[in-house]
């Protein structure tokens, strides 16, 4: 697929590491949105696991044109690098007045990589209103590992987001984020296209690093969320620091010295 110079900034990537998602509101033009709705209603062919992204979608498809958009291509490249492969893709349609919603869940049951991640691109080709349900997600949940629907009994968490958005919105999420499709109470179908991508290169400094040392980076990585417990919130930040170190190659980066404290091994250094 075409690459782009519309790369994310360090602050944006740090926000993704902390929150587990990145929104690109209304970036897809109307002509692609209209083609997408028709294609999603008709159904899409399967793409075999591991297919290079550049070979997965024909040039006359809406997916090809969606991924070629500079903002989308730049965000994808910033998170998983050039030349990712397709894990899978899926069409999610919520029928009018369905009367039920998904349980809160995480998709990646066994994927516990601390130093890498896949992204799931979620594309909404038409406006999503509050009545249409929208995708519910829990910011900052992606590094707290669960077994799929372990949290399915939970109905609401403080700080959760229930997506409303303009047509042509793309949301990129970390593979581990807790989420669910909510009930559609309107008379109109709700469409969403999901594409999971696997990196094929080390996920190290793939974005525009000009602002790598901006104080706002540490502020993003140290942010709390309303559903966090006071004590275990520190574990969430600890895990973010580990991921940020992996993504930047900076083994000295820290927030409040939390990782530095617990990795301190003076005796090992003295023997070297």
C-alpha positions as CSV (number, residue, x, y, z in Angstrom):
1,X,0.0,0.0,0.0
2,X,1.2,3.6,-0.5
3,X,3.2,5.1,2.4
4,X,2.7,8.6,3.7
5,X,4.5,11.4,5.4
6,X,1.4,12.1,7.5
7,X,3.1,10.3,10.4
8,X,1.9,10.5,14.0
9,X,3.8,12.6,16.5
10,X,5.5,11.2,19.7
11,X,2.7,12.8,21.7
12,X,0.0,11.1,19.7
13,X,1.8,7.7,20.0
14,X,2.3,8.2,23.7
15,X,-1.5,8.9,23.9
16,X,-2.1,5.7,22.1
17,X,0.2,3.8,24.5
18,X,-1.7,5.2,27.4
19,X,-5.3,5.1,26.1
20,X,-5.1,2.1,23.8
21,X,-6.8,3.9,20.8
22,X,-6.5,6.8,18.4
23,X,-9.4,8.5,16.7
24,X,-9.3,10.0,13.2
25,X,-12.7,11.8,12.9
26,X,-14.2,12.3,9.5
27,X,-11.0,11.6,7.5
28,X,-12.7,9.4,4.8
29,X,-14.4,11.3,2.0
30,X,-18.1,10.8,1.1
31,X,-17.5,8.8,-2.1
32,X,-15.5,6.1,-0.3
33,X,-18.1,6.0,2.5
34,X,-21.0,5.4,0.1
35,X,-19.1,2.6,-1.7
36,X,-18.2,1.1,1.7
37,X,-21.8,0.9,2.9
38,X,-22.8,-0.9,-0.3
39,X,-19.9,-3.3,-0.1
40,X,-20.5,-4.1,3.6
41,X,-24.1,-4.8,2.9
42,X,-23.1,-7.2,0.2
43,X,-20.4,-8.9,2.3
44,X,-16.6,-9.1,1.7
45,X,-14.4,-12.0,0.6
46,X,-12.1,-13.5,3.2
47,X,-8.4,-12.6,3.2
48,X,-6.0,-15.4,4.2
49,X,-4.1,-14.8,7.4
50,X,-0.6,-13.4,6.7
51,X,-1.4,-11.8,3.4
52,X,0.8,-8.7,2.8
53,X,-1.4,-5.6,3.1
54,X,-0.2,-4.4,-0.3
55,X,-1.6,-7.5,-1.9
56,X,-4.8,-8.0,0.1
57,X,-7.2,-5.6,-1.5
58,X,-7.7,-4.8,-5.2
59,X,-7.3,-1.2,-6.4
60,X,-11.1,-1.0,-7.2
61,X,-12.1,-1.7,-3.6
62,X,-13.1,0.7,-0.9
63,X,-10.6,-0.9,1.5
64,X,-7.7,-0.1,-0.8
65,X,-8.8,3.5,-1.2
66,X,-9.4,3.8,2.6
67,X,-5.9,2.6,3.4
68,X,-4.3,4.9,0.8
69,X,-5.7,8.0,2.5
70,X,-2.7,10.0,3.8
71,X,-4.0,10.3,7.4
72,X,-4.9,6.6,7.6
73,X,-1.7,5.4,5.9
74,X,0.4,7.6,8.1
75,X,-1.2,6.5,11.3
76,X,-1.0,2.8,10.3
77,X,2.7,3.1,9.4
78,X,3.4,5.0,12.6
79,X,2.0,2.1,14.8
80,X,2.9,-1.1,12.9
81,X,5.3,0.1,10.3
82,X,5.5,-0.4,6.5
83,X,4.4,-3.6,5.0
84,X,2.1,-5.1,7.7
85,X,0.2,-8.3,7.1
86,X,-3.5,-8.9,7.4
87,X,-4.6,-10.9,10.5
88,X,-8.2,-10.9,9.5
89,X,-11.0,-8.5,8.6
90,X,-14.7,-8.6,9.4
91,X,-18.0,-6.8,8.7
92,X,-19.9,-5.8,11.8
93,X,-23.6,-4.8,11.3
94,X,-26.0,-3.9,14.0
95,X,-29.6,-4.2,12.8
96,X,-32.3,-1.7,13.8
97,X,-33.9,-2.4,17.2
98,X,-31.8,-5.5,17.7
99,X,-32.6,-5.4,21.4
100,X,-29.2,-6.7,22.6
101,X,-25.5,-5.7,22.8
102,X,-22.2,-7.5,23.0
103,X,-20.6,-8.3,26.4
104,X,-17.6,-6.3,27.3
105,X,-14.6,-8.3,26.1
106,X,-11.0,-8.2,24.8
107,X,-10.3,-9.9,21.4
108,X,-6.7,-11.1,22.0
109,X,-7.1,-13.9,24.5
110,X,-3.6,-15.3,24.4
111,X,-1.7,-12.3,23.0
112,X,0.3,-11.0,26.0
113,X,3.3,-9.5,24.1
114,X,4.7,-6.7,26.4
115,X,6.9,-5.2,23.7
116,X,4.8,-5.3,20.5
117,X,1.1,-5.1,19.5
118,X,-1.3,-5.5,16.6
119,X,-3.7,-2.8,15.7
120,X,-7.4,-3.1,14.8
121,X,-8.7,-0.5,12.4
122,X,-12.3,0.2,13.0
123,X,-14.0,2.2,10.2
124,X,-17.5,3.8,10.4
125,X,-18.7,4.8,6.9
126,X,-21.7,6.8,8.2
127,X,-22.5,8.9,11.2
128,X,-22.9,7.0,14.4
129,X,-25.4,8.7,16.8
130,X,-25.9,7.9,20.5
131,X,-29.1,6.0,19.6
132,X,-27.2,3.7,17.2
133,X,-25.2,2.4,20.1
134,X,-21.7,2.7,18.8
135,X,-18.6,0.8,19.9
136,X,-18.0,1.1,23.7
137,X,-14.4,1.0,24.8
138,X,-12.6,1.4,28.1
139,X,-9.6,3.8,27.7
140,X,-6.4,2.5,29.4
141,X,-7.6,-1.1,29.5
142,X,-5.5,-2.6,26.8
143,X,-2.5,-3.6,29.0
144,X,-4.6,-5.3,31.7
145,X,-4.8,-8.8,30.3
146,X,-8.2,-10.6,30.4
147,X,-9.5,-13.8,28.9
148,X,-12.0,-12.6,26.4
149,X,-15.3,-12.1,28.3
150,X,-13.8,-12.2,31.8
151,X,-15.2,-8.7,32.2
152,X,-18.5,-9.5,30.4
153,X,-20.5,-9.3,33.6
154,X,-19.5,-5.6,33.9
155,X,-22.1,-3.3,32.5
156,X,-20.5,0.1,32.9
157,X,-17.1,1.5,34.0
158,X,-16.4,5.1,34.9
159,X,-14.7,6.8,32.0
160,X,-15.8,4.4,29.3
161,X,-16.5,5.9,25.9
162,X,-19.5,5.0,23.8
163,X,-18.6,6.1,20.2
164,X,-20.5,8.7,18.4
165,X,-18.8,10.1,15.4
166,X,-19.2,11.7,12.0
167,X,-19.2,9.7,8.8
168,X,-15.8,8.5,7.6
169,X,-14.3,8.1,11.1
170,X,-11.4,5.6,11.6
171,X,-10.4,4.4,15.1
172,X,-7.2,2.5,15.5
173,X,-7.1,0.4,18.7
174,X,-4.5,-1.7,20.5
175,X,-5.4,-5.4,20.1
176,X,-6.1,-5.8,23.9
177,X,-8.5,-3.0,24.5
178,X,-11.8,-3.9,26.3
179,X,-14.7,-3.1,24.0
180,X,-18.2,-4.1,23.0
181,X,-20.8,-3.3,20.3
182,X,-23.7,-1.6,21.8
183,X,-27.4,-1.9,21.0
184,X,-28.8,-0.1,18.0
185,X,-32.1,1.5,19.0
186,X,-32.7,3.4,15.7
187,X,-34.5,2.5,12.5
188,X,-31.2,2.4,10.5
189,X,-28.5,-0.2,10.2
190,X,-25.2,0.5,11.8
191,X,-22.1,-0.5,9.9
192,X,-18.5,-1.0,11.0
193,X,-15.6,-2.5,9.2
194,X,-12.7,-4.0,11.2
195,X,-9.2,-4.9,10.0
196,X,-6.5,-6.3,12.2
197,X,-2.9,-5.8,11.1
198,X,0.3,-7.5,12.2
199,X,3.6,-5.7,12.1
200,X,6.5,-7.3,10.1
201,X,9.2,-4.9,11.3
202,X,10.4,-4.0,14.8
203,X,8.0,-1.3,16.2
204,X,10.7,1.1,17.1
205,X,10.5,4.8,16.3
206,X,8.2,4.4,13.4
207,X,6.6,7.8,13.8
208,X,7.8,11.4,13.6
209,X,10.1,11.6,16.6
210,X,10.9,15.3,16.4
211,X,9.0,15.8,19.6
212,X,10.3,12.7,21.4
213,X,11.5,14.7,24.4
214,X,8.4,17.0,24.6
215,X,7.3,17.0,28.3
216,X,3.8,16.3,27.0
217,X,5.0,12.7,26.2
218,X,5.5,12.0,29.9
219,X,2.2,13.7,30.7
220,X,0.3,11.4,28.3
221,X,2.1,8.3,29.6
222,X,1.3,9.2,33.2
223,X,-2.4,9.9,32.8
224,X,-4.9,8.1,34.9
225,X,-8.5,7.0,34.1
226,X,-11.6,7.1,36.3
227,X,-12.0,3.4,36.5
228,X,-8.5,2.7,37.8
229,X,-8.1,1.6,41.4
230,X,-5.6,3.8,43.3
231,X,-3.0,1.1,43.8
232,X,-3.2,-1.0,40.6
233,X,-3.2,2.2,38.5
234,X,0.5,2.3,39.1
235,X,0.8,-1.1,37.4
236,X,-0.9,0.3,34.3
237,X,1.6,3.1,34.1
238,X,4.4,0.7,34.8
239,X,3.4,-1.4,31.8
240,X,3.1,1.7,29.7
241,X,6.7,2.6,30.5
242,X,7.9,-0.9,29.5
243,X,6.0,-0.6,26.2
244,X,7.3,2.9,25.6
245,X,10.9,1.8,26.2
246,X,10.4,-1.0,23.7
247,X,8.9,1.4,21.1
248,X,11.6,4.1,21.5
249,X,14.7,1.9,22.3
250,X,15.2,4.1,25.3
251,X,15.9,1.8,28.3
252,X,16.2,4.8,30.7
253,X,12.8,6.4,30.1
254,X,10.6,6.3,33.2
255,X,7.6,7.9,34.9
256,X,8.1,8.7,38.6
257,X,11.1,6.2,38.6
258,X,8.7,3.3,39.0
259,X,10.5,0.9,36.5
260,X,13.9,2.2,37.6
261,X,13.2,1.2,41.2
262,X,12.2,-2.4,40.5
263,X,14.8,-3.1,37.9
264,X,17.7,-1.8,40.1
265,X,20.3,-4.5,40.4
266,X,23.5,-2.9,41.9
267,X,25.1,-6.3,42.7
268,X,24.8,-7.4,39.1
269,X,26.5,-4.2,37.9
270,X,29.3,-4.6,40.4
271,X,30.1,-8.1,39.1
272,X,30.4,-6.9,35.5
